[in-house]
Amino acid sequence: MAAAARKLIPLFDRVLIQKAEAITKTKGGIVIPEKAQGKVIHGTVIAVGPGARNNDGKHVPPTVKVGDKVLLPEYGGTKVELEESKEFHLYRETDILAKLNE
């Protein structure tokens, strides 16, 4: 995990995710053009906020934790570029579609 990503702590039910790399070559070594590459819709959770608040004002703990592999929607999230020129995305926990068991 990047040092700058450890310093970024999401608020409420936000989750910081690093998307997986797009496949640019086939197993046979053929380079796939950028337009033909599929969208990356999965990633790894880097940081998690304390959770949303319920009607009583108490935190509802998030269901994902750091290190989880998750399935993401095709669109959405907020792009965040940190000092190491790595790209991360902030999503609300409710926007995450599923956790992947690997």
N, C-alpha and C positions, 0 to 999 in steps of 0.2 A: 504494500500500500504506500502511496506517495505521502511524503511528510506534510505537504501542503493540504492534502485531503484530510489528514488527521486533525488539522487545525480548524477545519470547517465543520461546524456542528449544526445540522439542520434543526429548525424549530418545529414545534408541534408534531404533526403527522407526516412531515417531509422525510424523504429517503434519498440519499445521494447514491447514484448508481454509475458504475463504469460499464459502458456497453462493450460487448464482445467485439473482437475484430472481424471485419467482413472477410469472407473467403475470396481471395484474389487469384488463386491458382487451383487447378484440379489436381488430383493425385497423379495424373499422368504428366503434369508440368505445364499444361496449357494455361496461359494467362487469361483471366476473365475480364473483359472491359468493364469499366466503372458503371456504365448504364445497364449492363446485364446482371450486375450483382444484386442479390436480394437485399431488402432492408434488414438491418440487425434488430431483432426484436427480443433479445435476451441479454442479460448482463449480470454483474455481481454487485451486491450491496456493499458499499464502502463505509457509510455512516448512517445512523438512524436517529431521528429526533425522539424526544421523550414520549410522544403520543398525543393524540387529540384529547380534548377535554369533554366530559359528558355534561349533562344538565346540572349536576351537583358541583361542578368545578374540579372534579378529580380527573387525573390523567388516565386514559385508557391505554394500556401498554400496546405497542405495535406487535404485529404478528410476524414480522420479518426481523432478522438480526444480521449483524455484520458477517459477511462471508456467504450468505445465501445466494443461490442462483435463482433469478426470477425471469418471468415472461412479461414483456412490456407491450403496451399498445403501439400500433404503427406510428401514430402521431401523438404529440403531447410532450410534457416535460419542459424544463427550462435548462438550456445549455449553460454550463459553467466552465470557463477556461481558467485553470489555475496557473501559477507561475512557471510550472515545468512544461507548459504548452500541451498538457494532457487535457482531454475533454471529458467532462463528467456531466451527468444530467440529474436534476432534482425533480422528483415526482411526489405526488401525494400518495400516501399508502393505499388509499382507495383506488388509485389509478392502476396499480400493479395488478396484473391479471392472475398470476399464479406463481407458486414456488416450484422450482424444478428439483427433483430428487436425483442425485447422481452418485 
